[in-house]
Amino acid sequence: MEQDNKQLPVEEQEIDLLELARKVWADRKLVLKWCGIAAVVGLVVAFSIPKEYTTNVTIAPESTSGSRSMGGLSALAGMAGINLNAGSSADALSPDLYPDIVSSVAFTTELFDVPVRDADGELQTTVYDYLQEHQRSPWWSAVISLPFKCIGWTVSLFSGDEEEADSTATVNPFQLTKKENEIVKALNDRIAVSVDKKSLTVSIAVTMQDPLISATLTDTVMQKLQDYITDYRTNKARHDLDFTQKLYDEAQQKYYDAQQRYADYVDKNQNILLRSVQTRQERLQNEMNLAYNLYNQTAQQLQLAKAKVQENTPVYTVVQAATVPLRASKPSKAMILIGFVFLAGVGSVGWILFGRDLLRQFKGTKE
């Protein structure tokens, strides 16, 4: 008896499931009707959303360590009394910071004036104007935004505080206008930078409504990021090179002046055997030799400074270059269609099983 009681709930549950399935099957036309309507709506929505194209590039930056070995160059620098490895430390600008660099206001505003043209060749403009004036949107966006535009237009008539931005004005990253801030946010949403910590590769993806503009901007972002990292890592070495170049130019001029004074004095006193003349000649010769030694030393330091700049210049390997995408990355029309049909199917089944009964109970309680 106890076993029969334990099996009873399971049997009742099986009967209930079968009854629910029969109930849904009896109203299968309603389910098909809802799914058909949802399919039509899904297709309308899918074809109303503008196409977006994504271009991906992958670069592998040169790995840096706290202490670099320059081989024979370090030995040559040691002969000149210079330690190229002194004060070297781990690079503060690791690849983990690349996404923050690209999304920074200073970096993003540099992309405003990048010239772009569409795949059809009909549009030639800048990134700023393209994002501001040439973006397509679904038809329902215009319907939804129309009341807000009317309200804003009405408020502007009474306030009169709205000022038109000068398109020729230089962008000030420290103080952006409202429109410039909107373009910065739009670019940050369309540019994605990720770092693979295992392979230490950096991936850059740019999504635009035109495939050629997407590829062009992706390549530009990659080049600007490389230039930014290169300027950062070679900043101190380039300052040292400028200072060494200045010392070299001064030492060279002093040597040429001392050499000219010695030559002029020798030419004027060739046949004179006075001891004072010989002493003066030796003094000028010593000054010339000292100037030459200083000139020779600064010349070596200049070459080492140039080598240091080259050593600090990072090398990037382009694993995957930018190419114009042939297929749109979004919207996924199949996923939109499947989503609408699935929601319609679930909603119709829920209506058949529970919705009708709840509605009848609600009407019954009112009566």
C-alpha atoms as a printed R data frame, in Angstrom:
    type eleno elety resid chain resno       x      y       z
1   ATOM     1    CA   MET     A     1   0.000  0.000   0.000
2   ATOM     2    CA   GLU     A     2   2.805  2.380   0.870
3   ATOM     3    CA   GLN     A     3   4.446  1.760  -2.500
4   ATOM     4    CA   ASP     A     4   1.167  2.537  -4.271
5   ATOM     5    CA   ASN     A     5   0.887  5.801  -2.345
6   ATOM     6    CA   LYS     A     6   4.420  6.792  -3.304
7   ATOM     7    CA   GLN     A     7   3.749  6.068  -6.951
8   ATOM     8    CA   LEU     A     8   0.503  8.022  -7.004
9   ATOM     9    CA   PRO     A     9   1.956 11.536  -7.218
10  ATOM    10    CA   VAL     A    10   4.206 10.457 -10.100
11  ATOM    11    CA   GLU     A    11   1.251  9.060 -12.025
12  ATOM    12    CA   GLU     A    12  -0.802 12.175 -11.371
13  ATOM    13    CA   GLN     A    13   2.116 14.276 -12.589
14  ATOM    14    CA   GLU     A    14   2.386 12.251 -15.791
15  ATOM    15    CA   ILE     A    15  -1.344 12.614 -16.357
16  ATOM    16    CA   ASP     A    16  -1.091 16.384 -15.768
17  ATOM    17    CA   LEU     A    17   1.744 16.767 -18.264
18  ATOM    18    CA   LEU     A    18  -0.105 14.785 -20.866
19  ATOM    19    CA   GLU     A    19  -3.198 16.871 -20.251
20  ATOM    20    CA   LEU     A    20  -1.198 20.092 -20.662
21  ATOM    21    CA   ALA     A    21   0.317 18.779 -23.890
22  ATOM    22    CA   ARG     A    22  -3.157 17.886 -25.209
23  ATOM    23    CA   LYS     A    23  -4.394 21.338 -24.250
24  ATOM    24    CA   VAL     A    24  -1.570 23.007 -26.184
25  ATOM    25    CA   TRP     A    25  -2.037 20.673 -29.156
26  ATOM    26    CA   ALA     A    26  -5.710 21.498 -29.291
27  ATOM    27    CA   ASP     A    27  -4.846 25.198 -29.710
28  ATOM    28    CA   ARG     A    28  -1.846 24.631 -31.970
29  ATOM    29    CA   LYS     A    29  -3.312 26.993 -34.545
30  ATOM    30    CA   LEU     A    30  -3.055 29.843 -32.051
31  ATOM    31    CA   VAL     A    31   0.588 28.967 -31.387
32  ATOM    32    CA   LEU     A    32   1.332 28.877 -35.113
33  ATOM    33    CA   LYS     A    33  -0.511 32.150 -35.610
34  ATOM    34    CA   TRP     A    34   1.481 33.919 -32.901
35  ATOM    35    CA   CYS     A    35   4.762 32.480 -34.219
36  ATOM    36    CA   GLY     A    36   3.888 33.576 -37.759
37  ATOM    37    CA   ILE     A    37   3.143 37.129 -36.649
38  ATOM    38    CA   ALA     A    38   6.331 37.158 -34.582
39  ATOM    39    CA   ALA     A    39   8.341 35.977 -37.605
40  ATOM    40    CA   VAL     A    40   7.017 38.850 -39.712
41  ATOM    41    CA   VAL     A    41   7.747 41.363 -36.929
42  ATOM    42    CA   GLY     A    42  11.208 39.867 -36.431
43  ATOM    43    CA   LEU     A    43  12.020 40.216 -40.129
44  ATOM    44    CA   VAL     A    44  10.844 43.842 -40.121
45  ATOM    45    CA   VAL     A    45  12.984 44.604 -37.083
46  ATOM    46    CA   ALA     A    46  16.003 42.732 -38.458
47  ATOM    47    CA   PHE     A    47  15.943 44.535 -41.810
48  ATOM    48    CA   SER     A    48  15.282 47.919 -40.160
49  ATOM    49    CA   ILE     A    49  18.470 47.851 -38.076
50  ATOM    50    CA   PRO     A    50  21.432 49.305 -40.042
51  ATOM    51    CA   LYS     A    51  24.279 46.939 -40.844
52  ATOM    52    CA   GLU     A    52  27.473 47.218 -38.809
53  ATOM    53    CA   TYR     A    53  30.906 46.064 -40.007
54  ATOM    54    CA   THR     A    54  33.712 45.096 -37.642
55  ATOM    55    CA   THR     A    55  37.420 45.091 -38.513
56  ATOM    56    CA   ASN     A    56  39.868 43.248 -36.259
57  ATOM    57    CA   VAL     A    57  43.639 43.590 -36.039
58  ATOM    58    CA   THR     A    58  46.070 41.788 -33.769
59  ATOM    59    CA   ILE     A    59  49.543 43.029 -32.865
60  ATOM    60    CA   ALA     A    60  52.251 41.510 -30.719
61  ATOM    61    CA   PRO     A    61  54.274 44.205 -28.914
62  ATOM    62    CA   GLU     A    62  57.913 43.631 -28.077
63  ATOM    63    CA   SER     A    63  58.276 42.255 -24.578
64  ATOM    64    CA   THR     A    64  60.221 44.456 -22.203
65  ATOM    65    CA   SER     A    65  62.136 43.489 -19.088
66  ATOM    66    CA   GLY     A    66  63.647 45.368 -16.200
67  ATOM    67    CA   SER     A    67  67.189 44.952 -17.423
68  ATOM    68    CA   ARG     A    68  68.071 44.978 -21.097
69  ATOM    69    CA   SER     A    69  71.248 43.595 -22.483
70  ATOM    70    CA   MET     A    70  72.744 45.421 -25.417
71  ATOM    71    CA   GLY     A    71  75.670 43.082 -25.938
72  ATOM    72    CA   GLY     A    72  78.610 44.732 -27.679
73  ATOM    73    CA   LEU     A    73  76.967 48.136 -27.463
74  ATOM    74    CA   SER     A    74  77.073 47.997 -23.649
75  ATOM    75    CA   ALA     A    75  80.781 47.214 -23.776
76  ATOM    76    CA   LEU     A    76  81.384 50.123 -26.123
77  ATOM    77    CA   ALA     A    77  79.399 52.395 -23.827
78  ATOM    78    CA   GLY     A    78  81.460 51.201 -20.860
79  ATOM    79    CA   MET     A    79  84.663 52.322 -22.624
80  ATOM    80    CA   ALA     A    80  83.171 55.812 -22.844
81  ATOM    81    CA   GLY     A    81  82.169 55.743 -19.177
82  ATOM    82    CA   ILE     A    82  78.434 55.318 -19.856
83  ATOM    83    CA   ASN     A    83  76.288 52.556 -18.354
84  ATOM    84    CA   LEU     A    84  73.281 52.026 -20.598
85  ATOM    85    CA   ASN     A    85  71.666 49.607 -18.140
86  ATOM    86    CA   ALA     A    86  71.911 51.926 -15.160
87  ATOM    87    CA   GLY     A    87  68.586 52.914 -13.707
88  ATOM    88    CA   SER     A    88  66.634 50.563 -15.939
89  ATOM    89    CA   SER     A    89  63.377 49.365 -14.476
90  ATOM    90    CA   ALA     A    90  60.272 47.549 -15.517
91  ATOM    91    CA   ASP     A    91  58.224 49.295 -18.162
92  ATOM    92    CA   ALA     A    92  55.446 51.302 -16.482
93  ATOM    93    CA   LEU     A    93  53.299 51.193 -19.614
94  ATOM    94    CA   SER     A    94  52.285 47.541 -19.753
95  ATOM    95    CA   PRO     A    95  49.879 46.157 -22.394
96  ATOM    96    CA   ASP     A    96  47.169 46.000 -19.720
97  ATOM    97    CA   LEU     A    97  46.942 49.799 -19.963
98  ATOM    98    CA   TYR     A    98  46.430 49.870 -23.746
99  ATOM    99    CA   PRO     A    99  42.599 49.786 -23.497
100 ATOM   100    CA   ASP     A   100  42.686 52.746 -21.091
101 ATOM   101    CA   ILE     A   101  44.988 54.656 -23.431
102 ATOM   102    CA   VAL     A   102  42.728 54.165 -26.441
103 ATOM   103    CA   SER     A   103  39.603 55.135 -24.476
104 ATOM   104    CA   SER     A   104  41.205 58.273 -23.025
105 ATOM   105    CA   VAL     A   105  39.842 61.641 -24.118
106 ATOM   106    CA   ALA     A   106  43.204 62.844 -25.446
107 ATOM   107    CA   PHE     A   107  43.624 59.773 -27.653
108 ATOM   108    CA   THR     A   108  40.017 59.722 -28.862
109 ATOM   109    CA   THR     A   109  39.927 63.396 -29.822
110 ATOM   110    CA   GLU     A   110  42.958 62.849 -32.058
111 ATOM   111    CA   LEU     A   111  40.729 60.629 -34.210
112 ATOM   112    CA   PHE     A   112  38.251 63.436 -34.927
113 ATOM   113    CA   ASP     A   113  40.156 64.810 -37.918
114 ATOM   114    CA   VAL     A   114  41.053 61.455 -39.499
115 ATOM   115    CA   PRO     A   115  39.884 61.598 -43.153
116 ATOM   116    CA   VAL     A   116  37.631 58.727 -44.211
117 ATOM   117    CA   ARG     A   117  35.562 57.782 -47.240
118 ATOM   118    CA   ASP     A   118  32.867 55.195 -47.699
119 ATOM   119    CA   ALA     A   119  33.073 52.056 -49.815
120 ATOM   120    CA   ASP     A   120  30.994 53.631 -52.601
121 ATOM   121    CA   GLY     A   121  33.326 56.615 -52.878
122 ATOM   122    CA   GLU     A   122  30.445 59.059 -52.557
123 ATOM   123    CA   LEU     A   123  31.304 60.317 -49.072
124 ATOM   124    CA   GLN     A   124  34.619 61.915 -48.093
125 ATOM   125    CA   THR     A   125  34.657 63.469 -44.654
126 ATOM   126    CA   THR     A   126  36.226 63.193 -41.195
127 ATOM   127    CA   VAL     A   127  35.427 60.749 -38.424
128 ATOM   128    CA   TYR     A   128  33.778 63.527 -36.400
129 ATOM   129    CA   ASP     A   129  31.433 64.599 -39.210
130 ATOM   130    CA   TYR     A   130  30.709 60.986 -40.160
131 ATOM   131    CA   LEU     A   131  29.549 60.050 -36.654
132 ATOM   132    CA   GLN     A   132  27.624 63.277 -36.251
133 ATOM   133    CA   GLU     A   133  25.834 63.582 -39.591
134 ATOM   134    CA   HIS     A   134  25.977 60.292 -41.515
135 ATOM   135    CA   GLN     A   135  24.746 57.658 -39.053
136 ATOM   136    CA   ARG     A   136  21.709 55.594 -40.017
137 ATOM   137    CA   SER     A   137  19.245 54.514 -37.324
138 ATOM   138    CA   PRO     A   138  16.083 52.335 -37.222
139 ATOM   139    CA   TRP     A   139  12.794 54.025 -38.086
140 ATOM   140    CA   TRP     A   140  11.471 53.641 -34.547
141 ATOM   141    CA   SER     A   141  14.395 55.696 -33.188
142 ATOM   142    CA   ALA     A   142  13.111 58.742 -35.066
143 ATOM   143    CA   VAL     A   143   9.576 58.115 -33.779
144 ATOM   144    CA   ILE     A   144  10.717 57.749 -30.174
145 ATOM   145    CA   SER     A   145  13.051 60.756 -30.277
146 ATOM   146    CA   LEU     A   146  10.569 63.069 -32.010
147 ATOM   147    CA   PRO     A   147   8.743 64.188 -28.803
148 ATOM   148    CA   PHE     A   148  12.045 64.884 -27.055
149 ATOM   149    CA   LYS     A   149  13.279 66.890 -30.040
150 ATOM   150    CA   CYS     A   150  10.105 68.942 -30.012
151 ATOM   151    CA   ILE     A   151  10.484 69.610 -26.295
152 ATOM   152    CA   GLY     A   152  14.137 70.608 -26.725
153 ATOM   153    CA   TRP     A   153  13.303 72.865 -29.659
154 ATOM   154    CA   THR     A   154  10.537 74.550 -27.658
155 ATOM   155    CA   VAL     A   155  12.789 75.073 -24.632
156 ATOM   156    CA   SER     A   156  15.549 76.515 -26.826
157 ATOM   157    CA   LEU     A   157  13.134 79.110 -28.220
158 ATOM   158    CA   PHE     A   158  12.474 80.521 -24.759
159 ATOM   159    CA   SER     A   159  15.931 80.070 -23.227
160 ATOM   160    CA   GLY     A   160  18.092 81.062 -26.175
161 ATOM   161    CA   ASP     A   161  21.122 79.564 -24.432
162 ATOM   162    CA   GLU     A   162  22.005 77.014 -27.100
163 ATOM   163    CA   GLU     A   163  25.136 77.962 -28.991
164 ATOM   164    CA   GLU     A   164  26.276 76.442 -32.237
165 ATOM   165    CA   ALA     A   165  29.722 74.936 -32.123
166 ATOM   166    CA   ASP     A   166  32.314 76.283 -34.506
167 ATOM   167    CA   SER     A   167  33.370 73.438 -36.792
168 ATOM   168    CA   THR     A   168  36.713 75.127 -37.469
169 ATOM   169    CA   ALA     A   169  37.585 75.512 -33.786
170 ATOM   170    CA   THR     A   170  40.339 73.361 -32.334
171 ATOM   171    CA   VAL     A   171  39.168 70.594 -30.033
172 ATOM   172    CA   ASN     A   172  40.176 71.180 -26.424
173 ATOM   173    CA   PRO     A   173  40.356 67.793 -24.629
174 ATOM   174    CA   PHE     A   174  40.338 69.610 -21.285
175 ATOM   175    CA   GLN     A   175  36.970 71.241 -21.986
176 ATOM   176    CA   LEU     A   176  34.786 69.411 -24.476
177 ATOM   177    CA   THR     A   177  31.513 70.696 -25.833
178 ATOM   178    CA   LYS     A   178  28.328 68.655 -25.534
179 ATOM   179    CA   LYS     A   179  28.563 67.391 -29.118
180 ATOM   180    CA   GLU     A   180  32.272 66.573 -28.791
181 ATOM   181    CA   ASN     A   181  31.576 64.608 -25.623
182 ATOM   182    CA   GLU     A   182  28.864 62.633 -27.435
183 ATOM   183    CA   ILE     A   183  31.288 61.791 -30.264
184 ATOM   184    CA   VAL     A   184  33.912 60.673 -27.725
185 ATOM   185    CA   LYS     A   185  31.379 58.310 -26.133
186 ATOM   186    CA   ALA     A   186  30.306 57.030 -29.549
187 ATOM   187    CA   LEU     A   187  33.906 56.260 -30.509
188 ATOM   188    CA   ASN     A   188  34.576 54.531 -27.198
189 ATOM   189    CA   ASP     A   189  31.530 52.340 -27.797
190 ATOM   190    CA   ARG     A   190  32.743 51.448 -31.298
191 ATOM   191    CA   ILE     A   191  36.444 50.855 -30.510
192 ATOM   192    CA   ALA     A   192  37.345 47.809 -28.432
193 ATOM   193    CA   VAL     A   193  40.860 46.894 -27.286
194 ATOM   194    CA   SER     A   194  41.602 43.634 -25.505
195 ATOM   195    CA   VAL     A   195  44.821 42.042 -24.269
196 ATOM   196    CA   ASP     A   196  45.505 38.318 -24.203
197 ATOM   197    CA   LYS     A   197  47.626 37.850 -21.086
198 ATOM   198    CA   LYS     A   198  48.774 34.381 -22.151
199 ATOM   199    CA   SER     A   199  50.093 35.245 -25.605
200 ATOM   200    CA   LEU     A   200  50.614 38.971 -24.807
201 ATOM   201    CA   THR     A   201  48.870 39.971 -28.029
202 ATOM   202    CA   VAL     A   202  46.718 43.073 -28.363
203 ATOM   203    CA   SER     A   203  43.481 42.924 -30.373
204 ATOM   204    CA   ILE     A   204  41.795 46.045 -31.741
205 ATOM   205    CA   ALA     A   205  38.261 45.945 -33.145
206 ATOM   206    CA   VAL     A   206  36.392 48.876 -34.682
207 ATOM   207    CA   THR     A   207  32.728 48.706 -35.647
208 ATOM   208    CA   MET     A   208  31.270 51.146 -38.168
209 ATOM   209    CA   GLN     A   209  28.310 51.259 -40.543
210 ATOM   210    CA   ASP     A   210  30.629 51.308 -43.557
211 ATOM   211    CA   PRO     A   211  33.212 48.534 -44.154
212 ATOM   212    CA   LEU     A   212  35.910 50.799 -45.636
213 ATOM   213    CA   ILE     A   213  35.592 53.349 -42.831
214 ATOM   214    CA   SER     A   214  35.789 50.521 -40.303
215 ATOM   215    CA   ALA     A   215  39.049 49.204 -41.826
216 ATOM   216    CA   THR     A   216  40.527 52.704 -42.205
217 ATOM   217    CA   LEU     A   217  39.829 53.704 -38.615
218 ATOM   218    CA   THR     A   218  41.116 50.367 -37.288
219 ATOM   219    CA   ASP     A   219  44.435 50.833 -39.068
220 ATOM   220    CA   THR     A   220  44.630 54.435 -37.811
221 ATOM   221    CA   VAL     A   221  43.982 53.412 -34.202
222 ATOM   222    CA   MET     A   222  46.690 50.747 -34.466
223 ATOM   223    CA   GLN     A   223  49.231 53.222 -35.877
224 ATOM   224    CA   LYS     A   224  48.423 55.912 -33.306
225 ATOM   225    CA   LEU     A   225  48.669 53.425 -30.451
226 ATOM   226    CA   GLN     A   226  52.085 52.288 -31.689
227 ATOM   227    CA   ASP     A   227  53.230 55.905 -32.003
228 ATOM   228    CA   TYR     A   228  51.982 56.681 -28.485
229 ATOM   229    CA   ILE     A   229  53.863 53.754 -26.946
230 ATOM   230    CA   THR     A   230  56.982 54.561 -28.987
231 ATOM   231    CA   ASP     A   231  56.967 58.210 -27.879
232 ATOM   232    CA   TYR     A   232  56.543 57.158 -24.261
233 ATOM   233    CA   ARG     A   233  59.382 54.642 -24.246
234 ATOM   234    CA   THR     A   234  61.820 56.805 -26.196
235 ATOM   235    CA   ASN     A   235  60.987 60.101 -24.479
236 ATOM   236    CA   LYS     A   236  63.972 60.187 -22.102
237 ATOM   237    CA   ALA     A   237  66.354 58.758 -24.704
238 ATOM   238    CA   ARG     A   238  65.311 61.421 -27.218
239 ATOM   239    CA   HIS     A   239  65.847 64.186 -24.640
240 ATOM   240    CA   ASP     A   240  69.306 62.758 -23.915
241 ATOM   241    CA   LEU     A   241  69.991 62.646 -27.641
242 ATOM   242    CA   ASP     A   242  69.045 66.314 -28.063
243 ATOM   243    CA   PHE     A   243  71.320 67.308 -25.178
244 ATOM   244    CA   THR     A   244  74.194 65.200 -26.522
245 ATOM   245    CA   GLN     A   245  73.686 66.699 -29.987
246 ATOM   246    CA   LYS     A   246  73.979 70.176 -28.485
247 ATOM   247    CA   LEU     A   247  77.218 69.236 -26.705
248 ATOM   248    CA   TYR     A   248  78.533 67.705 -29.917
249 ATOM   249    CA   ASP     A   249  77.799 70.834 -31.948
250 ATOM   250    CA   GLU     A   250  79.513 73.038 -29.351
251 ATOM   251    CA   ALA     A   251  82.574 70.756 -29.156
252 ATOM   252    CA   GLN     A   252  82.804 70.611 -32.929
253 ATOM   253    CA   GLN     A   253  82.714 74.392 -33.241
254 ATOM   254    CA   LYS     A   254  85.348 74.803 -30.529
255 ATOM   255    CA   TYR     A   255  87.626 72.311 -32.261
256 ATOM   256    CA   TYR     A   256  87.220 74.034 -35.633
257 ATOM   257    CA   ASP     A   257  87.981 77.418 -34.024
258 ATOM   258    CA   ALA     A   258  91.072 76.089 -32.233
259 ATOM   259    CA   GLN     A   259  92.244 74.390 -35.432
260 ATOM   260    CA   GLN     A   260  91.793 77.593 -37.413
261 ATOM   261    CA   ARG     A   261  93.693 79.691 -34.827
262 ATOM   262    CA   TYR     A   262  96.567 77.232 -34.864
263 ATOM   263    CA   ALA     A   263  96.697 77.172 -38.671
264 ATOM   264    CA   ASP     A   264  96.609 80.976 -38.923
265 ATOM   265    CA   TYR     A   265  99.377 81.364 -36.356
266 ATOM   266    CA   VAL     A   266 101.599 78.787 -38.087
267 ATOM   267    CA   ASP     A   267 101.089 80.443 -41.472
268 ATOM   268    CA   LYS     A   268 102.063 83.840 -40.099
269 ATOM   269    CA   ASN     A   269 105.196 82.619 -38.248
270 ATOM   270    CA   GLN     A   270 106.724 79.973 -40.517
271 ATOM   271    CA   ASN     A   271 110.336 81.249 -40.647
272 ATOM   272    CA   ILE     A   272 110.572 82.810 -37.180
273 ATOM   273    CA   LEU     A   273 112.778 80.949 -34.684
274 ATOM   274    CA   LEU     A   274 111.910 82.920 -31.566
275 ATOM   275    CA   ARG     A   275 111.239 80.870 -28.463
276 ATOM   276    CA   SER     A   276 108.114 82.898 -27.672
277 ATOM   277    CA   VAL     A   277 106.725 82.058 -31.088
278 ATOM   278    CA   GLN     A   278 107.370 78.342 -30.570
279 ATOM   279    CA   THR     A   279 105.791 78.489 -27.103
280 ATOM   280    CA   ARG     A   280 102.701 80.185 -28.491
281 ATOM   281    CA   GLN     A   281 102.515 77.607 -31.270
282 ATOM   282    CA   GLU     A   282 102.749 74.714 -28.794
283 ATOM   283    CA   ARG     A   283 100.038 76.281 -26.651
284 ATOM   284    CA   LEU     A   284  97.702 76.621 -29.628
285 ATOM   285    CA   GLN     A   285  98.491 73.063 -30.667
286 ATOM   286    CA   ASN     A   286  97.654 71.760 -27.186
287 ATOM   287    CA   GLU     A   287  94.394 73.690 -27.182
288 ATOM   288    CA   MET     A   288  93.572 72.191 -30.557
289 ATOM   289    CA   ASN     A   289  94.375 68.677 -29.296
290 ATOM   290    CA   LEU     A   290  92.205 69.171 -26.203
291 ATOM   291    CA   ALA     A   291  89.355 70.449 -28.342
292 ATOM   292    CA   TYR     A   292  89.767 67.469 -30.644
293 ATOM   293    CA   ASN     A   293  89.670 65.001 -27.733
294 ATOM   294    CA   LEU     A   294  86.503 66.610 -26.419
295 ATOM   295    CA   TYR     A   295  85.026 66.624 -29.921
296 ATOM   296    CA   ASN     A   296  85.920 62.954 -30.389
297 ATOM   297    CA   GLN     A   297  84.397 61.990 -27.034
298 ATOM   298    CA   THR     A   298  81.135 63.825 -27.678
299 ATOM   299    CA   ALA     A   299  80.974 62.196 -31.117
300 ATOM   300    CA   GLN     A   300  81.110 58.770 -29.461
301 ATOM   301    CA   GLN     A   301  78.464 59.786 -26.935
302 ATOM   302    CA   LEU     A   302  76.259 61.037 -29.758
303 ATOM   303    CA   GLN     A   303  76.416 57.692 -31.523
304 ATOM   304    CA   LEU     A   304  75.604 55.895 -28.269
305 ATOM   305    CA   ALA     A   305  72.654 58.220 -27.651
306 ATOM   306    CA   LYS     A   306  71.321 57.449 -31.140
307 ATOM   307    CA   ALA     A   307  71.750 53.748 -30.451
308 ATOM   308    CA   LYS     A   308  69.895 54.155 -27.153
309 ATOM   309    CA   VAL     A   309  66.908 55.711 -28.930
310 ATOM   310    CA   GLN     A   310  66.890 52.834 -31.397
311 ATOM   311    CA   GLU     A   311  67.183 50.335 -28.554
312 ATOM   312    CA   ASN     A   312  64.210 51.822 -26.695
313 ATOM   313    CA   THR     A   313  62.035 51.961 -29.818
314 ATOM   314    CA   PRO     A   314  59.576 49.065 -29.502
315 ATOM   315    CA   VAL     A   315  58.961 46.697 -32.380
316 ATOM   316    CA   TYR     A   316  55.421 45.563 -33.142
317 ATOM   317    CA   THR     A   317  54.584 42.455 -35.099
318 ATOM   318    CA   VAL     A   318  51.278 42.720 -36.929
319 ATOM   319    CA   VAL     A   319  49.773 39.275 -36.518
320 ATOM   320    CA   GLN     A   320  46.531 40.162 -38.306
321 ATOM   321    CA   ALA     A   321  46.396 43.267 -40.488
322 ATOM   322    CA   ALA     A   322  43.321 45.384 -41.156
323 ATOM   323    CA   THR     A   323  41.206 44.272 -44.103
324 ATOM   324    CA   VAL     A   324  37.884 45.583 -45.366
325 ATOM   325    CA   PRO     A   325  35.175 43.251 -44.002
326 ATOM   326    CA   LEU     A   326  32.909 41.648 -46.593
327 ATOM   327    CA   ARG     A   327  30.098 40.618 -44.260
328 ATOM   328    CA   ALA     A   328  28.238 42.618 -41.648
329 ATOM   329    CA   SER     A   329  28.961 41.645 -38.065
330 ATOM   330    CA   LYS     A   330  25.542 42.742 -36.860
331 ATOM   331    CA   PRO     A   331  22.634 42.628 -36.703
332 ATOM   332    CA   SER     A   332  22.239 38.851 -36.776
333 ATOM   333    CA   LYS     A   333  18.947 38.517 -38.623
334 ATOM   334    CA   ALA     A   334  18.694 34.788 -37.867
335 ATOM   335    CA   MET     A   335  19.112 35.326 -34.111
336 ATOM   336    CA   ILE     A   336  16.542 38.148 -34.110
337 ATOM   337    CA   LEU     A   337  14.054 35.974 -36.010
338 ATOM   338    CA   ILE     A   338  14.638 32.992 -33.713
339 ATOM   339    CA   GLY     A   339  14.286 35.207 -30.650
340 ATOM   340    CA   PHE     A   340  10.957 36.674 -31.746
341 ATOM   341    CA   VAL     A   341   9.537 33.273 -32.727
342 ATOM   342    CA   PHE     A   342  10.732 31.714 -29.454
343 ATOM   343    CA   LEU     A   343   9.186 34.470 -27.335
344 ATOM   344    CA   ALA     A   344   5.940 34.237 -29.304
345 ATOM   345    CA   GLY     A   345   5.852 30.462 -28.854
346 ATOM   346    CA   VAL     A   346   6.485 30.680 -25.110
347 ATOM   347    CA   GLY     A   347   3.941 33.489 -24.761
348 ATOM   348    CA   SER     A   348   1.233 31.630 -26.689
349 ATOM   349    CA   VAL     A   349   1.760 28.434 -24.686
350 ATOM   350    CA   GLY     A   350   1.615 30.414 -21.457
351 ATOM   351    CA   TRP     A   351  -1.603 32.072 -22.610
352 ATOM   352    CA   ILE     A   352  -3.186 28.728 -23.456
353 ATOM   353    CA   LEU     A   353  -2.182 27.040 -20.209
354 ATOM   354    CA   PHE     A   354  -2.527 29.850 -17.679
355 ATOM   355    CA   GLY     A   355  -3.522 33.157 -19.255
356 ATOM   356    CA   ARG     A   356  -7.049 32.245 -20.251
357 ATOM   357    CA   ASP     A   357  -7.868 30.716 -16.870
358 ATOM   358    CA   LEU     A   358  -6.486 33.710 -15.003
359 ATOM   359    CA   LEU     A   359  -8.480 36.087 -17.214
360 ATOM   360    CA   ARG     A   360 -11.670 34.129 -16.631
361 ATOM   361    CA   GLN     A   361 -11.103 34.094 -12.888
362 ATOM   362    CA   PHE     A   362 -10.447 37.818 -12.914
363 ATOM   363    CA   LYS     A   363 -13.659 38.517 -14.855
364 ATOM   364    CA   GLY     A   364 -15.576 36.167 -12.578
365 ATOM   365    CA   THR     A   365 -14.458 37.963  -9.439
366 ATOM   366    CA   LYS     A   366 -15.526 41.312 -10.928
367 ATOM   367    CA   GLU     A   367 -18.984 40.046 -11.776
